[in-house]
Amino acid sequence: MSATTGPIRILAVDDHPLLREGITGLVTGQSDMSLVAQASNGLEAIHQFRTHRPDITLMDLQMPEMNGLDAMIAIRGEFPEARIIVLTTYTGDVQVLRALKAGARAYLLKNVLHKELLETIRAVHAGKKTLSPEVSFQLAEHVTDDALTPAEVRVLRLIAEGNANKEIAAQLSISEETVKGQVRNILSKLGANDRTHAAMIGVKRGIIEF
């Protein structure tokens, strides 16, 4: 977003100070990069973005007060050209798709930052989009899956919280037979063996947060 031809100006957003320190160490040694600001949650990220207008924002997804996805949506709503790289420990395909739909230019796993961060920053700054190979595999693996409906996601979330069919029916004001039908659909769509397995798959893929 910077009009100058100087170093790539970077905003690092993560609630873990150690990770931000690691990013600082990587960026500091690069002549073509400068870390201009840091934030520890989504609300701080929005404020720092408005203040510094960085070229690249490194955004964690799971943070207190406001998560990275909501912060990304807010920032890009105000600054459509914002170039944001998601940094996360989550490879779930649904989580990845949410981030990409929100406008992320890259999705990078934290366990490969030392190998891929600097290269990814330069690529995104040059206008490219990029995904970690593991993330690309997750997307490809589920590309033909029949997605859960919003109603089925609600039921799956309640299953993960330990509710029985009768309790789910009461909470959602629907019949127990309707719940049973939705549970059958959920198991079929997720390829799950049982309710517990379905909940585990839902969390792993980012369909629900628990």
Secondary structure, DSSP 8 states (H G I E B T S, - for coil): --SSSSSEEEEEE-S-HHHHHHHHHHHHT-TTEEEEEEESSHHHHHHHHHHH--SEEEEESS-SSS-HHHHHHHHHHH-TT--EEEEES---HHHHHHHHHTT-SEEEEGGGHHHHHHHHHHHHHTT--EE-HHHHHHHHHTTT-----HHHHHHHHHHHTT--HHHHHHHHT--HHHHHHHHHHHHHHHT-SSHHHHHHHHHHTTSS--
